[in-house]
Amino acid sequence: MRETSKPLVNKVAIIGAGPGGLATAIALRKQGIDAHVYEKAREFSPVGAGVSLKPNGMRCLDAIQPGLVDKLRRLGFQVQITTLKTSTGETIWTTKTPMMPKDQELTFAIWWWHLQHILVSELPSEVIHLNHSCINFEQNENSVTTQFENGKTVEADLLIGADGINSRVREILIGDGQPRYSGSMCWRAIIDYRGELLLPNEGLIIRGEQTAMILYPLGEGKMNWSAGKPFPESFVSPSAAEVKYRVLKEFSNWMKPILEMIAETDAETILESPICRRLPLKQWSYGRVTLLGDAVHGMSPGGGQGANTTFEDAYELAECLYNFPDLQTALSNYDQRRIQRTVVIQNYSEKMEKISYQNIEEQNQQSQENFAEFERWLYDYDPNLESRLRPWKEKVV
């Protein structure tokens, strides 16, 4: 433990103004560290789809900045009922969303754009630098210097790569190639709420033949739809019109209300993504550079854990920089605290993704019980208790 209140590092450069980079900047600046965020986008705009916020991630955000979760919840929406239907509209079951009482207020959905906007509002405007695309960095014993496409350079004591699954920082630091395609494509969009499809407090899961879709409200008159299908190879459609045509084609035998919903969705707003993951690393930090979030443990969205594990990273990295005597020890402990847990969650997320395309009959009771037990371990992560470092006891998932 350090015996002084002086920060371990003075200036930190964070690459990427997604939720992870912004949360990390908030956490570090509370410690008196001059943390700056560098984002390649030229402006913040209303983009992205819905994000599932779960108890493990929300507890970390609350520990980073008390009151922040309440702000997010006011713009988010809590699903209280979950319904499973077939692609032809037959209801298989409807149930109250299973959740421990202590977790209810920490589980909700929010538009990615709203999440980013609220996190941005917690930081001084002068520490967020848009139009800064990282192209390279060099480090020595005393500092790390980052070069940007716009010709600017920044010297800092620590560089954090929070720049997403296609991280440039990881490419330079690790050089382990592109993300691994997980075998399915995903299409997502935010649209106006459609009462003929969803009850106001309902999440809807629809299963077809090797196809799946999830719909849920986001509040403020909006809802999110997310559709997926396995494909042997990934692809990127050449235009927005082609993206929309592809979705309509792949779901052409689904019930009429869903086809009408897709047809009325603005093609420019549909996000088409190959589902990818990052292979686990045995080490995240080298010298004065470390990684965080999707840049290091990008995972399938099946478990809804992408943003939540990123908030865990942000909390743990800030704690390590506060509690250990030197940078090397701090980053080594950050790696040790995060690697095992995120590998388990990555595996869980990929299995949940595959299960979403199984026939309902294939999902046995034992499998459901195993996942329920695992999720209790997952959601019980509490940044204020040592139990947060408890490993998953068996790889039953």
N, C-alpha and C positions, 0 to 999 in steps of 0.2 A: 504494500500500500504506500502511496506517496504521502509524505508528511507536509506537503506544501499545497496551497491552493492555486499555485501557478499552473496554467495549462501545460500539458505535456508537449503539445505542438502549438505554434502561434497561428499559422495560416494553413488552411486546408482547401484544396481545389476538388470539387465534386463534379464529375462529368455526367450530365443527364438530369433534367428537371422533371422526371417522373415522380411518382409518389415516394419511392425509396430515396432518391437523391434529396428531395425537399425535406422529408422527415429527418434524414441524417443531418442536414444543415440546421434544422430547428434544434435538434438535440445537442449538437456541438456548440452552437452559439449560446445556448443556455449555460455552457461551461466556460464561457469567455473566450472561446476559440473563434478566430476570424474565418469562418467558413463561407466560401463563395460557390455558387452553382453556375455551371457553364452548359448551355443548352444549344443544340444545333438549329432548332426551329427559329424562324424569324419573328414569330409572335405566338402568343397563347391563343388558341381558338377552340371552339366547342367541338371536340373530336372524341373518339373512343366509344366504347360500349359500356355495358353495365359491369360493375365490380362487386363481388361478394366479399363483405367484410365480416370476419369471424372473431370469436372471443380472444383467440391467441394474439391476433394482430391488433385488435382494439385495445387490449390491456397494455400493449407496448406503446401505442400512441398516447394513451392516457398517462402513462408513466413519463413519456417524453414531454408532453405538454398538457397538464390537467385542463379540462374544459374543451379540448379539441374534439373528443368523441361526441360530445353534446352538439357541437356545431355541425358535424357530419351527419348525425342522426336526424337533425332538423331538415336536411336536404335529401336524406335517404328514405328507404321504405322497408319495413319489416314484413316478411312473408309469414303468415300465420297458418295457412292451409296449403298443403301440397296435394295435387291431383295428378294421377297417372292415367293417360289415355292412349289408345291405339291411333294410328295415322288415319283411320276412318272415322274417328270420333267416339268410339266406345270407351266408357269410363271403366277402368280396372279397379281403382280404389281412390278414395279421398281420405286424408288423415290430417290431423293437426301436426304441424311441423314439430318433430321431437326435439326437445331442448330443455336443458336444466334451467330452473328459474333464474339462477345467477348469470346465465348466458343470454337471456332473452334480449336485454337491452344492448348487448354487444354483438348482435347478429342482424345485419340488414344489408340491403343492396343500394348502391349509389352509382350515378353516372360518373365515369372516369373523369370527365371534364369538371364536374362539380368537386370531386375529390382533389384534383390538382389545384383548382381555383382556391379552395379553402386553405390548402397547405401553403400556396404562394402568399396568401394574405397574412400568414404568420411570420413572414420574413421581410426585412427591409428591402425596398425595391432595388437599392443600389448593390445588393449582393447577388442578384440574379442577372446573368449576362446572356442575352439571346444572340442568335447568329454567331455562335461559337462552336464550330464543329472540330472536334479533336482529330488531329492527323498523326501526331507523334508525341512522345515524351522521352526525356532522358533524366536519369537520376544519378546522384553520387551520395557520398556519406552524409552530406549536409542538407541537400534539398532535391526537389524534383521539378523540372521545367517542362511545361506542356506547350506544344505548338498547335495553333489553330489555323483552319483553312483561310480565315480572313487576314492572316499575316501576324496576328498578335501572339505574344507568348506570356505565360504566367509562371512565376516561381512560387513554390509553396513548400511546406514541410512534409505534407502528405497529400497524395493523389488517390481519390476514391473513384473507381469505375462503377458508376450506377447507370450505365448507358444501354441497358436493355439486352435482349437475347443475342443481338448482332453486335455486341460490344466491341468497339475499336480498342478500348483499353485492354480488354482480355486478349484480343488478337496480338497486340504488341507484347504484352506481358507473358502470355502463355504460348500463343501461336499454335493452338490445337485445332484449327480449322473451323468450319461452319457448324451451326447447330444441327443436331440429328433429327431428321424427319421421323415423326412417331407413327405415321401411317394413316392419318385422317386429315381432311380439310374442314375448315370452319368458316361460317358466314354469320355476321352479327350486324345488328342495326338498332338504333333508338328511334321509336316512332311514337305518335300520339296514342294514348291509351285507348284500347278497344274493348268496351264492356261486353261485347258479344263473345269474346274469347276468354276473358279473365274476370273473376270476381275481384273486388278492390284489394283484398288481402291475400290473394292466391298466387302460388307459383304453379306452373303447369309444365309437366314433363310429358312429351309425346314420343312414342316409339313406333318406328316403321320397320320395314325389312332393310336392315343394315343402314338405317337412317335414324336420326334423333333430333329433337328440338326442345328447347327450354324457353319458356316465356315467363316474365315476372314484372310487376309494376316497379317503377322507380320514383313515384311521387311526382308532384307538380304536373300531372297530366301526361306523363311519359311512361313507356314500357320498353323493355328490352326483349328482342328475340335473338336466339342463338341456335343455328342449325349446323349439323355435322354429318359427315359420311366418310367411311374408310375409302382410301384410294391407294393403289400400289406405289404411285409416285406423286410427288407434290407438283403443283403448277400455280401459275399466276396468270389470271386472265388479262388480255391486253387492254381492256377498257371497262368502264363502269357498266356499260350496257351489256357486255359479255358476262360480267359477274352476275348480274341480275338474271340474264338468260340461263346461265348455268344452274342457279338455285331453283328457278322455276322448272327446269328440265329434270333435275335430280329428285324433286319432290312433287312431280306432276300427278302421281297417283294418291296424293294425300287429300284430306277432306277440304271441301270448298272454302270454308272460312280462312284456312291457313294460306291457300293459294291466293285468295283475294288480298290477304294481308301482305304477302310478298309482292304481288303485282302493284299494290299501291305504295310500296316503299320506294322512296327516291333512290334511284340507282347509285347516285353519287355518295350516299350515306352508308351503303353496305360495305362492310369491311370483310375482305376475303383473306384468310390466313392459313397457310400450312401449319398444322400443330407440330411444334418442334420442342425439343428439350436439349439441355446441355448435359454432357456427360460429367459425372462427378469428378472433382479434383481432390487430390490428397493435400493440397496446400493452396490457399487463396491469396496469401500476402507474400510479397517479395520486396525486401528493402523498404522503401517509402511509398509503395504502391499496394493497394488492396482492392478487392472486388466486393460487390454487394448486389443482392436482388437477382433479377433475371440474367444479369451479366455473368453470374457464377453458377446459379442453380435454376435456370429457366426450366419450367416444367409444364406438363399438360394441364389444361384448365379443368380437368375432370374433378379435382378435389377442391376447387375454388380457393387455392392457397397461395397463388402467385404474389398478390399484394401483401397478404398477411405474413408470410415468411420474410418478406422484404422489410416489413416494419419490425419484426424480430431482429433482423440483421442490424437495422439502424440503432435500435436500443442497445444491443449487445456491443456493437462497435464503440458507441459513445461511452458505455460503462467501462469498457476495457481501457480506453484512452484516459479515463478519469482515475481509475483505480490502480494502475500498474506503474512501476517506477521509470520505465523507458519504453521507447516506441517499439523496439523489437519484441520485448516481452508482452506488450499490450496486443500487438498484432498476432503474435503466436497464440495467445489465449483466445483472441477473437476466432481464429481458425478452429481451435480445439472445441470451443463452445458451439460452433455452428455446423461443422461439416457432417458429423454423424446424424444429427437431427434432420438436416435438409436432404440428405441422401434418402433417408426413410420416407420423407414426405414426397420426394420426387417419385419414388417407386409406387407409393400409394396413389398419387395423382394419375400416373400412367395406367394403373390397373383400373381405376375408376373410369377413365376415358374409354377403355376397352369394354368394360361392363355395360356402358351406355348403349352399345350396339348389340348386346346379346338379347336373345329372346327372353322374355320375362320368366319363362319356365326354367331356364338354365340357371337362374340365380337361386341357389339353395339357402335354406335357413341358417346353416352353419356359417356360410360366407357373410350373411347379413349380420350375424352376431359378432363375428370377428371384426368387421368394419365398425360396428357400434362401439366395441371395446377400444379399438384403435383411436376413434374420434374422441373418446373421453380423454385419452392420453394427449391427443393433439390439442384439444381446446382448453385443457387444464393448465397450459403453460401460463405461468404467472411471473412477470418480471420482478415482483417484490419478494419472491420466495426462491430458495435454492432448488425447490422441486422442478423449476423450469429446466434444469439441466439433467433431469432424470431421463435416461435413454429408454427407447421402446424395448420392452423386455424380450419379445419374440417377434420374428418376422412373419407373423401369421397372415399379414396382408400381402 
